[in-house]
Structures are given as structure tokens and as C-alpha cells.
């Protein structure tokens, strides 16, 4: 079955950077559009970014545009999210997703 395992979260100061990874298995990763979502404490799930199956088309929520970069390595079945210029409001659990399936998430905390 579809399995998605996120990693790379942690505690970072405002202005810092993190790179999230999502290892995928159980499906043909190179044929799948993929996305990142996040959920802040007390808030609902929020879409962050999406990428098409070959990495040509990338889409971003307005609140991360210019700061976050989505990418993928189809040879490694891995999705990435490079996050720069992090803000305290970026604090959330970050999930990768394929359709309605998401992993367990990785915690990102931005705090001084």
C-alpha cells in the first residue's frame, strides 16, 4: 500500500532553513503528482505546495512563495521541501501527500 515517511523537521530560529524529505513506497512514484501540507496547532490542514510527476510544474501557496521550494528525485522515490527564511508562523506539522493519502508528518518549530 501507499507509504509516505516524512523527515527533516526540527527546531530552527526565525530566518533559518530546513529541508524536509518524504520517502515514498507502495506505488509508482515517478507517475504521481505530490504535495506538501501543514497543520499548525489548533488549525486545520493547509495546502503548501504541489509538484507534477516529472517535476516540471510547481505550485505554491501565497504564504510560502519565494521562500519554499518543492522538488523531487524520482530515482530515489523522494519528495523534498526546502524551506528558507522561516517565520514563527511556519510552525506546524508538515505532511507529504499523494491524493488523499498522507504520511505521519514531521514537526517544524520556528522559535527564538
C-alpha positions as CSV (number, residue, x, y, z in Angstrom):
1,X,0.0,0.0,0.0
2,X,1.0,3.6,-0.3
3,X,3.5,4.6,2.4
4,X,4.9,8.1,2.9
5,X,7.5,8.8,5.6
6,X,8.5,12.4,6.3
7,X,11.7,13.5,7.9
8,X,13.9,16.6,8.4
9,X,11.8,18.6,10.8
10,X,13.2,20.3,13.9
11,X,13.7,23.5,15.9
12,X,15.1,26.4,14.0
13,X,15.4,30.1,14.6
14,X,13.4,32.7,12.6
15,X,15.2,33.3,9.3
16,X,16.7,29.8,9.3
17,X,16.3,27.0,6.9
18,X,15.2,23.4,6.9
19,X,14.9,20.7,4.2
20,X,12.1,18.2,4.6
21,X,12.2,14.8,2.8
22,X,9.4,12.3,2.1
23,X,10.3,8.8,1.2
24,X,7.6,7.1,-0.8
25,X,6.8,3.4,-1.4
26,X,4.0,1.2,-2.5
27,X,3.2,3.0,-5.7
28,X,4.9,4.2,-8.9
29,X,6.3,7.4,-7.5
30,X,7.5,8.7,-10.9
31,X,3.9,8.8,-12.2
32,X,2.4,10.6,-9.2
33,X,1.8,14.3,-8.6
34,X,2.8,15.0,-5.0
35,X,2.1,17.7,-2.4
36,X,3.1,19.1,0.9
37,X,0.6,20.2,3.6
38,X,0.9,21.5,7.1
39,X,-1.2,21.8,10.2
40,X,-0.4,24.4,12.8
41,X,-1.5,23.9,16.4
42,X,-5.3,24.4,16.7
43,X,-5.7,24.9,13.0
44,X,-6.9,22.9,10.1
45,X,-4.8,21.2,7.4
46,X,-3.4,23.7,4.9
47,X,-2.0,23.1,1.4
48,X,1.6,24.3,1.0
49,X,2.9,23.2,-2.4
50,X,2.5,20.7,-5.2
51,X,4.7,19.2,-8.0
52,X,3.8,17.2,-11.1
53,X,5.1,13.7,-11.7
54,X,8.2,14.8,-13.6
55,X,9.0,18.0,-11.6
56,X,8.2,20.4,-14.3
57,X,5.2,22.2,-12.8
58,X,5.4,23.5,-9.3
59,X,2.7,25.3,-7.3
60,X,2.9,27.2,-4.0
61,X,0.6,28.8,-1.5
62,X,0.9,32.5,-1.4
63,X,2.3,32.5,2.1
64,X,5.4,30.4,1.1
65,X,6.0,31.6,-2.4
66,X,9.6,32.8,-2.8
67,X,10.7,31.1,0.5
68,X,9.9,27.4,-0.1
69,X,11.0,25.2,-3.0
70,X,9.4,21.8,-3.8
71,X,11.4,19.2,-5.7
72,X,11.7,15.5,-6.2
73,X,14.1,12.8,-7.1
74,X,12.2,10.1,-8.9
75,X,15.3,7.8,-8.9
76,X,15.2,7.9,-5.1
77,X,11.4,7.9,-4.7
78,X,11.8,11.0,-2.6
79,X,10.0,14.3,-2.4
80,X,11.6,17.4,-0.9
81,X,10.6,20.8,0.6
82,X,13.4,23.3,1.0
83,X,12.3,26.0,3.5
84,X,14.2,29.2,3.8
85,X,13.5,32.5,5.6
86,X,11.4,30.6,8.1
87,X,8.9,32.5,10.2
88,X,7.3,31.7,13.6
89,X,4.0,31.3,11.8
90,X,5.5,28.4,9.7
91,X,5.5,26.3,12.9
92,X,3.4,23.2,12.1
93,X,3.4,19.5,11.4
94,X,4.3,19.1,7.8
95,X,2.9,16.2,5.7
96,X,3.6,15.0,2.3
97,X,0.7,13.6,0.3
98,X,-0.5,11.7,-2.7
99,X,-4.1,12.3,-3.4
100,X,-5.9,11.8,-0.1
101,X,-3.0,9.8,1.5
102,X,-0.6,11.5,3.8
103,X,2.3,10.4,6.0
104,X,2.6,10.8,9.8
105,X,4.3,14.2,9.4
106,X,7.3,15.9,10.7
107,X,7.3,18.7,13.3
108,X,8.8,22.1,12.3
109,X,9.1,24.6,15.1
110,X,10.4,28.1,14.4
111,X,11.3,29.9,17.5
112,X,14.0,32.1,19.0
